[in-house]
Amino acid sequence: MWQRLVNWLAMTRSEQRVILFLSTTLVVGAGIRLYQETYPSRRQFNYRTVDSSFAAFREQMAPESVQQKMGGPGKLVNINNASKDELVALPGIGQTLAERIVLFRGNKGKFGSAEDLQKVKGISKKKFEKLKPLVSVQ
């Protein structure tokens, strides 16, 4: 029957090998899938639980670590005269973003309010909400 099909389709030897390879791969894959469904793995790790635990831990610990970097609890960073290093101590502010804040302040003048910080490229509304209790404008 195979030979009749090959003759009818006028398949070359290499085409026959490709068809044979694909058929074998399909059968082996179906066999593996059937085995996995028949004998499920006993070790299934739930990453969502661990991720949520770490997220809660990070949220709980972040304010203390930020306050330690800034010099103690209750100390606000004045964005109008803060150095690049003081800005880097704020959560979500890296070297590049601190540099942008300093350049923005140099080009446009002092910030009129803390909300003006959102005008700096890279500070989204969400990031600003995290920064708002930590910054001041004097």
Phi, psi and omega in degrees: 000318178301317182294322178295320178295318180296316179295319182294321179274352181055053182274141176279173181296318180292324176295323177296318180295321179296315178299318178297317179298313181295320178296316180296318179298320178297315182293316179295317178299318178296323178295318178296317180298317178297319178297317180295324179285328180285318181240082182294151179294137181279334182260099175240115184268130180267100182288334181297321179297314181293318180299317180292326177295315179294322179296317179295319179296316180297317179297324182288323186270339186301313183301321180295316181293324178293318180295323178296318179295324186276351177109015175127166182289145176084353181273123179262150178267123177279110185288347179280337179223016180287143177281170180299320181293322178294323179291324179296333180291342179285149181294132177084001180253116177259189181300313183296314181292323176297320178296320178297321180296315180297317178295318179299315179297323179289323182279318187259350183096185183293155177285134179282326178212168180297329180296336179295344178298334180291346179285344179283132181298127179107351178254104180276174180296320180295316179294321179297322179299327176287327183278332189309314180286353184254352184242157176219164176233116181237000000 
